[in-house]
Structure formats: structure tokens, C-alpha cells
Amino acid sequence: MTTVDATSEVFMTAFRALPKKVREAVVDKMLSDKEFREDLMDIAVIEQRRKEPSRPLEEYLSRRKKG
């Protein structure tokens, strides 16, 4: 296990041990950070689209130019 993995595991264990109201307050605080919220949304979109087939950049640019 890497240091990053271990740190994230400790964080999640501590987070889960908090009372629900405190967990909600932590999440609210995190989501109030605009940059963090945008990063989280980007990650969610990436996860949703992970199984979509990829396409070459040239194809994307060509279609974008036409449309």
C-alpha cells in the first residue's frame, strides 16, 4: 500500500466514524470550495463515460470544425 493509499484509508475511516451531522458539515464545507466542486464534477463525468468508446483526436476535431 502506498503512502497516498494509506492516508486516504485513514481519512475515510475517521470520516466514517464521525456522527452523521458532522459528516454532512464536512461535505458541505468541501462542496463550498468552487475548485474542489468542479474537480469532483469532472471526476464524476469521467467515471460515467469511462466505458464509452474512444475516438481519435483528428476525428473529433474534424467533426467539431464541420458542426
C-alpha positions in Angstrom: 0.0 0.0 0.0 1.3 3.4 -0.9 1.5 6.4 1.4 -1.3 8.0 -0.5 -3.5 4.9 -0.2 -2.8 4.6 3.5 -3.5 8.3 4.1 -6.8 8.1 2.2 -7.8 4.9 4.1 -7.1 6.6 7.4 -9.1 9.7 6.3 -12.1 7.6 5.2 -12.0 5.5 8.4 -12.0 8.7 10.5 -14.7 10.3 8.3 -17.0 7.3 8.6 -16.5 7.3 12.4 -17.9 10.9 12.7 -21.5 11.4 13.6 -23.8 12.0 10.6 -24.3 15.7 11.3 -20.5 16.2 11.4 -20.0 14.2 8.1 -22.6 16.4 6.5 -20.9 19.5 7.7 -17.6 18.3 6.3 -19.1 17.5 2.9 -20.9 20.9 2.9 -17.6 22.6 3.6 -15.8 20.7 0.9 -18.6 21.4 -1.7 -18.5 25.1 -0.8 -15.0 25.2 -2.4 -15.7 26.0 -6.0 -12.5 24.5 -7.4 -13.0 21.3 -5.4 -16.6 21.1 -6.5 -15.6 21.4 -10.2 -12.9 18.8 -9.8 -15.5 16.4 -8.2 -17.9 17.0 -11.1 -15.1 16.3 -13.6 -14.3 13.1 -11.9 -18.0 12.0 -11.9 -18.3 12.7 -15.6 -15.1 10.8 -16.3 -16.4 7.8 -14.3 -19.8 7.9 -16.1 -18.1 8.0 -19.6 -15.2 5.6 -18.8 -16.8 2.7 -20.8 -17.6 4.8 -23.9 -15.5 4.0 -26.9 -12.7 6.5 -27.6 -12.1 8.2 -30.9 -9.1 9.7 -32.5 -8.5 13.4 -31.8 -8.3 14.1 -35.5 -11.9 12.7 -35.9 -13.2 14.8 -33.1 -11.5 18.0 -34.4 -12.8 17.3 -37.9 -16.4 16.9 -36.7 -16.2 19.9 -34.5 -15.0 22.0 -37.4 -18.0 20.9 -39.5 -20.6 21.3 -36.9 
